[in-house]
C-alpha cells in the first residue's frame, strides 16, 4: 500500500487500481469541528481536480478535490451520520471515497509523507 498527498491536503492510499481518498490531519485541524459531509454518488466519473466532496465545519465549507481521475466505487456513508469522525480519525476511518484509478501516472506527481510534512511546515 502506497500513501500519497496533494497540495490541497488530500491523502490517497493506493492498493492495486483502487485509491482510498480522504483529507489529512492538517486539513481537519484547519477546518475545526466538522458538522456536515457531502459525498459523491457511486459510479460518478471524476477527473483529477474536480470537486469530489464538500466538508462543512463550524468555521467554513471546503471542497475536497479528486486527487486522481477515476470512478467512485464506494462512498463512506458513515460520515454523513457521523461527520465528527473527520476530526477524530481523518487519515483512517474518515476516508471519503474509494475510486477505481483510470490514470495511475497522476500519482507520480503527488508527494510522499516526508515531502508533505515539509510542505506543511512551510505553511
N, CA, C and O atoms as CSV, one atom per row, in Angstrom:
chain,resi,resn,atom,element,x,y,z
A,1,UNK,N,N,0.843,-1.180,0.000
A,1,UNK,CA,C,0.000,0.000,0.000
A,1,UNK,C,C,0.888,1.243,0.000
A,1,UNK,O,O,1.839,1.344,0.775
A,2,UNK,N,N,0.563,2.175,-0.874
A,2,UNK,CA,C,1.282,3.432,-1.005
A,2,UNK,C,C,0.355,4.566,-0.601
A,2,UNK,O,O,-0.817,4.574,-0.978
A,3,UNK,N,N,0.876,5.534,0.172
A,3,UNK,CA,C,0.080,6.706,0.521
A,3,UNK,C,C,0.757,7.931,-0.075
A,3,UNK,O,O,1.960,8.139,0.085
A,4,UNK,N,N,-0.045,8.740,-0.769
A,4,UNK,CA,C,0.435,9.970,-1.406
A,4,UNK,C,C,-0.412,11.131,-0.922
A,4,UNK,O,O,-1.508,10.938,-0.397
A,5,UNK,N,N,0.111,12.360,-1.107
A,5,UNK,CA,C,-0.557,13.562,-0.611
A,5,UNK,C,C,-0.576,14.643,-1.687
A,5,UNK,O,O,0.299,14.698,-2.552
A,6,UNK,N,N,-1.610,15.512,-1.613
A,6,UNK,CA,C,-1.708,16.628,-2.556
A,6,UNK,C,C,-1.481,17.947,-1.829
A,6,UNK,O,O,-1.531,18.007,-0.600
A,7,UNK,N,N,-1.234,18.993,-2.593
A,7,UNK,CA,C,-1.087,20.329,-2.020
A,7,UNK,C,C,-2.421,20.855,-1.499
A,7,UNK,O,O,-2.446,21.831,-0.749
A,8,UNK,N,N,-3.532,20.223,-1.886
A,8,UNK,CA,C,-4.853,20.604,-1.379
A,8,UNK,C,C,-5.213,19.826,-0.111
A,8,UNK,O,O,-6.340,19.906,0.376
A,9,UNK,N,N,-4.250,19.080,0.413
A,9,UNK,CA,C,-4.374,18.349,1.685
A,9,UNK,C,C,-5.299,17.139,1.622
A,9,UNK,O,O,-5.985,16.819,2.592
A,10,UNK,N,N,-5.311,16.470,0.469
A,10,UNK,CA,C,-5.967,15.175,0.384
A,10,UNK,C,C,-4.896,14.094,0.501
A,10,UNK,O,O,-3.751,14.293,0.095
A,11,UNK,N,N,-5.276,12.965,1.053
A,11,UNK,CA,C,-4.396,11.800,1.056
A,11,UNK,C,C,-5.036,10.720,0.183
A,11,UNK,O,O,-6.256,10.642,0.043
A,12,UNK,N,N,-4.176,9.902,-0.391
A,12,UNK,CA,C,-4.618,8.819,-1.261
A,12,UNK,C,C,-3.846,7.572,-0.865
A,12,UNK,O,O,-2.616,7.551,-0.910
A,13,UNK,N,N,-4.562,6.552,-0.482
A,13,UNK,CA,C,-3.955,5.262,-0.179
A,13,UNK,C,C,-4.252,4.355,-1.369
A,13,UNK,O,O,-5.412,4.125,-1.714
A,14,UNK,N,N,-3.194,3.845,-1.990
A,14,UNK,CA,C,-3.358,3.079,-3.226
A,14,UNK,C,C,-3.078,1.598,-2.991
A,14,UNK,O,O,-2.026,1.217,-2.477
A,15,UNK,N,N,-4.049,0.779,-3.381
A,15,UNK,CA,C,-3.878,-0.672,-3.385
A,15,UNK,C,C,-4.353,-1.170,-4.740
A,15,UNK,O,O,-5.543,-1.108,-5.051
A,16,UNK,N,N,-3.417,-1.666,-5.546
A,16,UNK,CA,C,-3.767,-2.110,-6.893
A,16,UNK,C,C,-4.273,-0.939,-7.709
A,16,UNK,O,O,-3.578,0.068,-7.849
A,17,UNK,N,N,-5.499,-1.060,-8.259
A,17,UNK,CA,C,-6.075,0.019,-9.074
A,17,UNK,C,C,-7.113,0.830,-8.299
A,17,UNK,O,O,-7.898,1.572,-8.890
A,18,UNK,N,N,-7.113,0.681,-6.951
A,18,UNK,CA,C,-8.078,1.385,-6.112
A,18,UNK,C,C,-7.390,2.428,-5.241
A,18,UNK,O,O,-6.386,2.147,-4.585
A,19,UNK,N,N,-7.950,3.641,-5.247
A,19,UNK,CA,C,-7.455,4.731,-4.405
A,19,UNK,C,C,-8.506,5.035,-3.345
A,19,UNK,O,O,-9.665,5.294,-3.668
A,20,UNK,N,N,-8.100,5.003,-2.082
A,20,UNK,CA,C,-8.958,5.461,-0.991
A,20,UNK,C,C,-8.554,6.897,-0.724
A,20,UNK,O,O,-7.369,7.182,-0.553
A,21,UNK,N,N,-9.526,7.818,-0.683
A,21,UNK,CA,C,-9.248,9.251,-0.616
A,21,UNK,C,C,-9.861,9.862,0.641
A,21,UNK,O,O,-10.988,9.540,1.016
A,22,UNK,N,N,-9.106,10.743,1.282
A,22,UNK,CA,C,-9.615,11.478,2.433
A,22,UNK,C,C,-8.849,12.783,2.571
A,22,UNK,O,O,-8.031,13.126,1.717
A,23,UNK,N,N,-9.117,13.513,3.654
A,23,UNK,CA,C,-8.357,14.737,3.914
A,23,UNK,C,C,-7.371,14.458,5.044
A,23,UNK,O,O,-7.594,13.591,5.888
A,24,UNK,N,N,-6.290,15.206,5.036
A,24,UNK,CA,C,-5.220,14.985,6.006
A,24,UNK,C,C,-5.568,15.532,7.386
A,24,UNK,O,O,-6.518,16.298,7.549
A,25,UNK,N,N,-4.783,15.122,8.364
A,25,UNK,CA,C,-4.937,15.640,9.724
A,25,UNK,C,C,-4.769,17.156,9.736
A,25,UNK,O,O,-5.478,17.861,10.454
A,26,UNK,N,N,-3.823,17.652,8.935
A,26,UNK,CA,C,-3.599,19.100,8.849
A,26,UNK,C,C,-4.879,19.802,8.387
A,26,UNK,O,O,-5.282,20.806,8.974
A,27,UNK,N,N,-5.513,19.279,7.345
A,27,UNK,CA,C,-6.739,19.882,6.824
A,27,UNK,C,C,-7.848,19.843,7.866
A,27,UNK,O,O,-8.576,20.822,8.035
A,28,UNK,N,N,-7.981,18.725,8.561
A,28,UNK,CA,C,-9.030,18.587,9.577
A,28,UNK,C,C,-8.820,19.603,10.706
A,28,UNK,O,O,-9.781,20.185,11.211
A,29,UNK,N,N,-7.555,19.811,11.097
A,29,UNK,CA,C,-7.252,20.804,12.139
A,29,UNK,C,C,-7.620,22.205,11.681
A,29,UNK,O,O,-8.191,22.982,12.447
A,30,UNK,N,N,-7.295,22.536,10.426
A,30,UNK,CA,C,-7.587,23.862,9.890
A,30,UNK,C,C,-9.091,24.117,9.808
A,30,UNK,O,O,-9.549,25.239,10.024
A,31,UNK,N,N,-9.854,23.071,9.496
A,31,UNK,CA,C,-11.305,23.215,9.380
A,31,UNK,C,C,-11.983,23.447,10.722
A,31,UNK,O,O,-12.974,24.172,10.798
A,32,UNK,N,N,-11.462,22.842,11.771
A,32,UNK,CA,C,-12.161,22.879,13.057
A,32,UNK,C,C,-13.209,21.780,13.086
A,32,UNK,O,O,-13.108,20.797,12.352
A,33,UNK,N,N,-14.214,21.946,13.934
A,33,UNK,CA,C,-15.218,20.896,14.129
A,33,UNK,C,C,-16.079,20.700,12.885
A,33,UNK,O,O,-16.828,21.593,12.488
A,34,UNK,N,N,-15.964,19.520,12.277
A,34,UNK,CA,C,-16.732,19.193,11.079
A,34,UNK,C,C,-18.158,18.832,11.481
A,34,UNK,O,O,-18.376,18.013,12.374
A,35,UNK,N,N,-19.129,19.459,10.806
A,35,UNK,CA,C,-20.545,19.250,11.142
A,35,UNK,C,C,-21.349,18.618,10.003
A,35,UNK,O,O,-22.481,18.183,10.211
A,36,UNK,N,N,-20.763,18.568,8.788
A,36,UNK,CA,C,-21.506,18.031,7.650
A,36,UNK,C,C,-20.525,17.588,6.577
A,36,UNK,O,O,-19.519,18.252,6.328
A,37,UNK,N,N,-20.830,16.450,5.940
A,37,UNK,CA,C,-20.034,15.949,4.816
A,37,UNK,C,C,-20.984,15.569,3.693
A,37,UNK,O,O,-21.949,14.835,3.905
A,38,UNK,N,N,-20.701,16.079,2.487
A,38,UNK,CA,C,-21.474,15.718,1.306
A,38,UNK,C,C,-20.581,14.882,0.403
A,38,UNK,O,O,-19.510,15.329,-0.009
A,39,UNK,N,N,-21.019,13.678,0.099
A,39,UNK,CA,C,-20.211,12.743,-0.681
A,39,UNK,C,C,-20.791,12.570,-2.085
A,39,UNK,O,O,-21.977,12.815,-2.305
A,40,UNK,N,N,-19.949,12.147,-3.035
A,40,UNK,CA,C,-20.439,11.942,-4.404
A,40,UNK,C,C,-21.212,10.633,-4.543
A,40,UNK,O,O,-21.146,9.747,-3.690
A,41,UNK,N,N,-21.942,10.547,-5.643
A,41,UNK,CA,C,-22.674,9.322,-5.974
A,41,UNK,C,C,-21.688,8.242,-6.404
A,41,UNK,O,O,-20.685,8.525,-7.059
A,42,UNK,N,N,-21.985,7.011,-6.029
A,42,UNK,CA,C,-21.180,5.897,-6.514
A,42,UNK,C,C,-21.385,5.774,-8.018
A,42,UNK,O,O,-22.496,5.958,-8.516
A,43,UNK,N,N,-20.310,5.463,-8.743
A,43,UNK,CA,C,-20.368,5.356,-10.193
A,43,UNK,C,C,-20.005,6.648,-10.899
A,43,UNK,O,O,-19.865,6.671,-12.122
A,44,UNK,N,N,-19.853,7.724,-10.137
A,44,UNK,CA,C,-19.508,9.013,-10.739
A,44,UNK,C,C,-18.082,8.996,-11.269
A,44,UNK,O,O,-17.162,8.513,-10.608
A,45,UNK,N,N,-17.916,9.526,-12.459
A,45,UNK,CA,C,-16.601,9.638,-13.077
A,45,UNK,C,C,-16.052,11.021,-12.749
A,45,UNK,O,O,-16.699,12.028,-13.038
A,46,UNK,N,N,-14.876,11.081,-12.154
A,46,UNK,CA,C,-14.268,12.363,-11.785
A,46,UNK,C,C,-12.893,12.480,-12.399
A,46,UNK,O,O,-12.123,11.520,-12.430
A,47,UNK,N,N,-12.595,13.671,-12.890
A,47,UNK,CA,C,-11.255,13.954,-13.377
A,47,UNK,C,C,-10.433,14.559,-12.250
A,47,UNK,O,O,-10.976,15.173,-11.331
A,48,UNK,N,N,-9.126,14.380,-12.329
A,48,UNK,CA,C,-8.231,14.971,-11.337
A,48,UNK,C,C,-8.545,16.467,-11.233
A,48,UNK,O,O,-8.617,17.168,-12.242
A,49,UNK,N,N,-8.731,16.946,-9.996
A,49,UNK,CA,C,-9.006,18.353,-9.766
A,49,UNK,C,C,-10.482,18.699,-9.664
A,49,UNK,O,O,-10.828,19.796,-9.227
A,50,UNK,N,N,-11.365,17.773,-10.063
A,50,UNK,CA,C,-12.808,18.014,-9.941
A,50,UNK,C,C,-13.213,18.009,-8.473
A,50,UNK,O,O,-12.595,17.333,-7.651
A,51,UNK,N,N,-14.266,18.776,-8.148
A,51,UNK,CA,C,-14.815,18.717,-6.794
A,51,UNK,C,C,-15.359,17.314,-6.577
A,51,UNK,O,O,-16.137,16.806,-7.384
A,52,UNK,N,N,-14.945,16.699,-5.487
A,52,UNK,CA,C,-15.340,15.326,-5.207
A,52,UNK,C,C,-16.328,15.261,-4.042
A,52,UNK,O,O,-17.269,14.467,-4.055
A,53,UNK,N,N,-16.102,16.104,-3.040
A,53,UNK,CA,C,-16.948,16.110,-1.843
A,53,UNK,C,C,-16.901,17.508,-1.234
A,53,UNK,O,O,-16.095,18.350,-1.632
A,54,UNK,N,N,-17.783,17.737,-0.261
A,54,UNK,CA,C,-17.802,19.004,0.466
A,54,UNK,C,C,-17.769,18.686,1.953
A,54,UNK,O,O,-18.466,17.793,2.434
A,55,UNK,N,N,-16.938,19.440,2.671
A,55,UNK,CA,C,-16.839,19.302,4.119
A,55,UNK,C,C,-17.212,20.644,4.723
A,55,UNK,O,O,-16.643,21.673,4.358
A,56,UNK,N,N,-18.168,20.639,5.650
A,56,UNK,CA,C,-18.536,21.879,6.328
A,56,UNK,C,C,-18.175,21.762,7.794
A,56,UNK,O,O,-18.426,20.747,8.443
A,57,UNK,N,N,-17.575,22.838,8.299
A,57,UNK,CA,C,-17.235,22.900,9.716
A,57,UNK,C,C,-17.924,24.113,10.314
A,57,UNK,O,O,-18.627,24.849,9.622
A,58,UNK,N,N,-17.715,24.312,11.606
A,58,UNK,CA,C,-18.301,25.485,12.249
A,58,UNK,C,C,-17.660,26.761,11.706
A,58,UNK,O,O,-18.240,27.841,11.818
A,59,UNK,N,N,-16.460,26.642,11.116
A,59,UNK,CA,C,-15.738,27.796,10.568
A,59,UNK,C,C,-16.051,28.069,9.101
A,59,UNK,O,O,-16.235,29.224,8.715
A,60,UNK,N,N,-16.114,27.017,8.275
A,60,UNK,CA,C,-16.198,27.220,6.827
A,60,UNK,C,C,-16.627,25.941,6.117
A,60,UNK,O,O,-16.670,24.859,6.703
A,61,UNK,N,N,-16.941,26.104,4.839
A,61,UNK,CA,C,-17.178,24.946,3.960
A,61,UNK,C,C,-15.968,24.835,3.049
A,61,UNK,O,O,-15.409,25.844,2.619
A,62,UNK,N,N,-15.572,23.620,2.763
A,62,UNK,CA,C,-14.386,23.407,1.949
A,62,UNK,C,C,-14.629,22.264,0.971
A,62,UNK,O,O,-15.245,21.255,1.318
A,63,UNK,N,N,-14.143,22.432,-0.245
A,63,UNK,CA,C,-14.258,21.375,-1.243
A,63,UNK,C,C,-13.118,20.376,-1.071
A,63,UNK,O,O,-12.007,20.736,-0.681
A,64,UNK,N,N,-13.415,19.132,-1.367
A,64,UNK,CA,C,-12.401,18.085,-1.442
A,64,UNK,C,C,-12.305,17.736,-2.915
A,64,UNK,O,O,-13.311,17.426,-3.554
A,65,UNK,N,N,-11.094,17.786,-3.455
A,65,UNK,CA,C,-10.888,17.581,-4.893
A,65,UNK,C,C,-10.400,16.171,-5.187
A,65,UNK,O,O,-9.726,15.547,-4.367
A,66,UNK,N,N,-10.748,15.683,-6.362
A,66,UNK,CA,C,-10.269,14.370,-6.790
A,66,UNK,C,C,-8.760,14.458,-7.026
A,66,UNK,O,O,-8.315,15.211,-7.892
A,67,UNK,N,N,-7.975,13.700,-6.268
A,67,UNK,CA,C,-6.526,13.751,-6.433
A,67,UNK,C,C,-6.042,13.006,-7.684
A,67,UNK,O,O,-4.938,13.241,-8.175
A,68,UNK,N,N,-6.881,12.119,-8.179
A,68,UNK,CA,C,-6.605,11.378,-9.415
A,68,UNK,C,C,-7.913,11.218,-10.175
A,68,UNK,O,O,-8.995,11.323,-9.597
A,69,UNK,N,N,-7.807,10.965,-11.462
A,69,UNK,CA,C,-9.002,10.676,-12.257
A,69,UNK,C,C,-9.456,9.258,-11.960
A,69,UNK,O,O,-8.644,8.347,-11.799
A,70,UNK,N,N,-10.784,9.090,-11.890
A,70,UNK,CA,C,-11.278,7.752,-11.627
A,70,UNK,C,C,-12.787,7.715,-11.471
A,70,UNK,O,O,-13.483,8.713,-11.657
A,71,UNK,N,N,-13.263,6.538,-11.125
A,71,UNK,CA,C,-14.689,6.287,-10.951
A,71,UNK,C,C,-14.933,5.947,-9.485
A,71,UNK,O,O,-14.272,5.077,-8.918
A,72,UNK,N,N,-15.887,6.644,-8.882
A,72,UNK,CA,C,-16.211,6.400,-7.478
A,72,UNK,C,C,-16.839,5.014,-7.347
A,72,UNK,O,O,-17.916,4.752,-7.883
A,73,UNK,N,N,-16.144,4.131,-6.623
A,73,UNK,CA,C,-16.650,2.775,-6.393
A,73,UNK,C,C,-17.480,2.699,-5.122
A,73,UNK,O,O,-18.438,1.930,-5.031
A,74,UNK,N,N,-17.095,3.515,-4.135
A,74,UNK,CA,C,-17.770,3.459,-2.838
A,74,UNK,C,C,-17.591,4.794,-2.132
A,74,UNK,O,O,-16.509,5.381,-2.163
A,75,UNK,N,N,-18.647,5.268,-1.500
A,75,UNK,CA,C,-18.583,6.473,-0.674
A,75,UNK,C,C,-18.775,6.032,0.778
A,75,UNK,O,O,-19.542,5.112,1.062
A,76,UNK,N,N,-18.070,6.696,1.683
A,76,UNK,CA,C,-18.139,6.340,3.101
A,76,UNK,C,C,-19.385,6.962,3.730
A,76,UNK,O,O,-19.317,8.030,4.337
A,77,UNK,N,N,-20.508,6.290,3.580
A,77,UNK,CA,C,-21.793,6.820,4.042
A,77,UNK,C,C,-21.832,7.031,5.553
A,77,UNK,O,O,-22.677,7.779,6.044
A,78,UNK,N,N,-20.938,6.388,6.297
A,78,UNK,CA,C,-20.902,6.584,7.748
A,78,UNK,C,C,-20.576,8.029,8.111
A,78,UNK,O,O,-20.963,8.501,9.180
A,79,UNK,N,N,-19.865,8.737,7.227
A,79,UNK,CA,C,-19.514,10.129,7.517
A,79,UNK,C,C,-20.729,11.041,7.531
A,79,UNK,O,O,-20.750,12.035,8.258
A,80,UNK,N,N,-21.736,10.716,6.740
A,80,UNK,CA,C,-22.922,11.566,6.691
A,80,UNK,C,C,-23.655,11.575,8.020
A,80,UNK,O,O,-24.239,12.592,8.394
A,81,UNK,N,N,-23.636,10.456,8.743
A,81,UNK,CA,C,-24.280,10.382,10.050
A,81,UNK,C,C,-23.360,10.726,11.201
A,81,UNK,O,O,-23.821,10.998,12.310
A,82,UNK,N,N,-22.056,10.717,10.946
A,82,UNK,CA,C,-21.072,10.995,11.994
A,82,UNK,C,C,-19.913,11.830,11.422
A,82,UNK,O,O,-18.775,11.363,11.367
A,83,UNK,N,N,-20.215,13.080,10.994
A,83,UNK,CA,C,-19.177,13.906,10.373
A,83,UNK,C,C,-17.990,14.208,11.293
A,83,UNK,O,O,-16.897,14.516,10.818
A,84,UNK,N,N,-18.207,14.120,12.602
A,84,UNK,CA,C,-17.116,14.377,13.553
A,84,UNK,C,C,-15.973,13.363,13.421
A,84,UNK,O,O,-14.872,13.595,13.921
A,85,UNK,N,N,-16.239,12.247,12.751
A,85,UNK,CA,C,-15.190,11.252,12.505
A,85,UNK,C,C,-14.030,11.881,11.730
A,85,UNK,O,O,-12.882,11.465,11.888
A,86,UNK,N,N,-14.323,12.882,10.895
A,86,UNK,CA,C,-13.272,13.563,10.127
A,86,UNK,C,C,-12.250,14.190,11.079
A,86,UNK,O,O,-11.056,14.192,10.780
A,87,UNK,N,N,-12.699,14.719,12.211
A,87,UNK,CA,C,-11.782,15.289,13.192
A,87,UNK,C,C,-11.116,14.210,14.040
A,87,UNK,O,O,-9.957,14.351,14.433
A,88,UNK,N,N,-11.837,13.151,14.317
A,88,UNK,CA,C,-11.325,12.102,15.197
A,88,UNK,C,C,-10.294,11.193,14.531
A,88,UNK,O,O,-9.328,10.780,15.173
A,89,UNK,N,N,-10.488,10.881,13.261
A,89,UNK,CA,C,-9.609,9.930,12.571
A,89,UNK,C,C,-9.532,10.255,11.081
A,89,UNK,O,O,-9.945,9.452,10.244
A,90,UNK,N,N,-8.991,11.463,10.745
A,90,UNK,CA,C,-9.036,11.915,9.353
A,90,UNK,C,C,-8.288,11.024,8.369
A,90,UNK,O,O,-8.663,10.952,7.199
A,91,UNK,N,N,-7.241,10.346,8.820
A,91,UNK,CA,C,-6.463,9.530,7.887
A,91,UNK,C,C,-6.694,8.041,8.120
A,91,UNK,O,O,-5.845,7.205,7.810
A,92,UNK,N,N,-7.867,7.733,8.676
A,92,UNK,CA,C,-8.232,6.339,8.930
A,92,UNK,C,C,-9.685,6.109,8.598
A,92,UNK,O,O,-10.051,5.994,7.429
A,93,UNK,N,N,-10.535,6.039,9.646
A,93,UNK,CA,C,-11.959,5.736,9.468
A,93,UNK,C,C,-12.705,6.795,8.666
A,93,UNK,O,O,-13.784,6.519,8.142
A,94,UNK,N,N,-12.150,8.000,8.562
A,94,UNK,CA,C,-12.862,9.104,7.896
A,94,UNK,C,C,-12.503,9.236,6.418
A,94,UNK,O,O,-12.507,10.343,5.879
A,95,UNK,N,N,-12.195,8.124,5.761
A,95,UNK,CA,C,-11.985,8.194,4.312
A,95,UNK,C,C,-13.301,8.622,3.661
A,95,UNK,O,O,-14.383,8.353,4.181
A,96,UNK,N,N,-13.185,9.290,2.517
A,96,UNK,CA,C,-14.368,9.817,1.836
A,96,UNK,C,C,-14.867,8.878,0.757
A,96,UNK,O,O,-16.046,8.524,0.734
A,97,UNK,N,N,-13.970,8.470,-0.146
A,97,UNK,CA,C,-14.372,7.593,-1.249
A,97,UNK,C,C,-13.279,6.597,-1.580
A,97,UNK,O,O,-12.108,6.787,-1.250
A,98,UNK,N,N,-13.695,5.534,-2.240
A,98,UNK,CA,C,-12.765,4.596,-2.882
A,98,UNK,C,C,-13.035,4.744,-4.377
A,98,UNK,O,O,-14.178,4.687,-4.829
A,99,UNK,N,N,-11.951,4.936,-5.132
A,99,UNK,CA,C,-12.071,5.175,-6.569
A,99,UNK,C,C,-11.280,4.143,-7.358
A,99,UNK,O,O,-10.218,3.691,-6.931
A,100,UNK,N,N,-11.814,3.784,-8.507
A,100,UNK,CA,C,-11.066,2.996,-9.478
A,100,UNK,C,C,-10.215,4.002,-10.246
A,100,UNK,O,O,-10.752,4.884,-10.916
A,101,UNK,N,N,-8.905,3.878,-10.153
A,101,UNK,CA,C,-7.988,4.834,-10.789
A,101,UNK,C,C,-7.962,4.587,-12.294
A,101,UNK,O,O,-7.720,3.465,-12.740
A,102,UNK,N,N,-8.214,5.641,-13.080
A,102,UNK,CA,C,-8.190,5.486,-14.533
A,102,UNK,C,C,-6.888,6.007,-15.145
A,102,UNK,O,O,-6.599,5.711,-16.304
A,103,UNK,N,N,-6.096,6.780,-14.389
A,103,UNK,CA,C,-4.798,7.256,-14.887
A,103,UNK,C,C,-3.767,7.205,-13.756
A,103,UNK,O,O,-3.508,8.212,-13.096
A,104,UNK,N,N,-3.183,6.026,-13.541
A,104,UNK,CA,C,-2.247,5.862,-12.428
A,104,UNK,C,C,-0.994,6.738,-12.531
A,104,UNK,O,O,-0.315,6.946,-11.526
A,105,UNK,N,N,-0.676,7.253,-13.718
A,105,UNK,CA,C,0.513,8.108,-13.844
A,105,UNK,C,C,0.345,9.408,-13.047
A,105,UNK,O,O,1.338,10.049,-12.703
A,106,UNK,N,N,-0.893,9.800,-12.751
A,106,UNK,CA,C,-1.138,11.022,-11.976
A,106,UNK,C,C,-0.586,10.914,-10.554
A,106,UNK,O,O,-0.305,11.930,-9.920
A,107,UNK,N,N,-0.434,9.712,-10.063
A,107,UNK,CA,C,0.109,9.505,-8.716
A,107,UNK,C,C,1.570,9.943,-8.625
A,107,UNK,O,O,2.046,10.306,-7.549
A,108,UNK,N,N,2.274,9.909,-9.747
A,108,UNK,CA,C,3.701,10.236,-9.764
A,108,UNK,C,C,3.983,11.673,-9.335
A,108,UNK,O,O,5.049,11.959,-8.791
A,109,UNK,N,N,3.033,12.579,-9.578
A,109,UNK,CA,C,3.227,13.992,-9.261
A,109,UNK,C,C,2.878,14.325,-7.808
A,109,UNK,O,O,3.070,15.460,-7.372
A,110,UNK,N,N,2.371,13.354,-7.066
A,110,UNK,CA,C,1.962,13.604,-5.684
A,110,UNK,C,C,3.123,13.423,-4.717
A,110,UNK,O,O,4.131,12.798,-5.048
A,111,UNK,N,N,2.968,13.980,-3.514
A,111,UNK,CA,C,4.024,13.941,-2.502
A,111,UNK,C,C,3.949,12.669,-1.658
A,111,UNK,O,O,2.871,12.127,-1.418
A,112,UNK,N,N,5.121,12.206,-1.212
A,112,UNK,CA,C,5.133,11.143,-0.219
A,112,UNK,C,C,5.002,11.799,1.157
A,112,UNK,O,O,4.905,13.023,1.248
A,113,UNK,N,N,4.996,11.004,2.223
A,113,UNK,CA,C,4.764,11.526,3.572
A,113,UNK,C,C,5.809,12.569,3.982
A,113,UNK,O,O,5.456,13.598,4.559
A,114,UNK,N,N,7.069,12.319,3.695
A,114,UNK,CA,C,8.127,13.271,4.082
A,114,UNK,C,C,7.983,14.595,3.344
A,114,UNK,O,O,8.131,15.661,3.942
A,115,UNK,N,N,7.697,14.533,2.056
A,115,UNK,CA,C,7.539,15.756,1.267
A,115,UNK,C,C,6.310,16.536,1.740
A,115,UNK,O,O,6.334,17.765,1.790
A,116,UNK,N,N,5.239,15.822,2.087
A,116,UNK,CA,C,4.026,16.508,2.563
A,116,UNK,C,C,4.280,17.187,3.912
A,116,UNK,O,O,3.820,18.301,4.160
A,117,UNK,N,N,5.015,16.496,4.769
A,117,UNK,CA,C,5.341,17.059,6.097
A,117,UNK,C,C,6.151,18.357,5.920
A,117,UNK,O,O,5.901,19.349,6.606
A,118,UNK,N,N,7.105,18.338,5.011
A,118,UNK,CA,C,7.914,19.534,4.723
A,118,UNK,C,C,7.059,20.635,4.114
A,118,UNK,O,O,7.240,21.810,4.434
A,119,UNK,N,N,6.125,20.265,3.236
A,119,UNK,CA,C,5.213,21.210,2.614
A,119,UNK,C,C,4.384,21.928,3.687
A,119,UNK,O,O,4.242,23.150,3.648
A,120,UNK,N,N,3.840,21.172,4.637
A,120,UNK,CA,C,3.011,21.744,5.701
A,120,UNK,C,C,3.840,22.629,6.648
A,120,UNK,O,O,3.329,23.613,7.184
A,121,UNK,N,N,5.088,22.287,6.847
A,121,UNK,CA,C,5.951,23.069,7.739
A,121,UNK,C,C,6.167,24.478,7.199
A,121,UNK,O,O,6.419,25.410,7.962
A,122,UNK,N,N,6.069,24.627,5.884
A,122,UNK,CA,C,6.288,25.937,5.244
A,122,UNK,C,C,5.005,26.770,5.150
A,122,UNK,O,O,5.046,27.897,4.658
A,123,UNK,N,N,3.881,26.243,5.607
A,123,UNK,CA,C,2.606,26.976,5.507
A,123,UNK,C,C,2.431,27.948,6.661
A,123,UNK,O,O,1.418,28.644,6.734
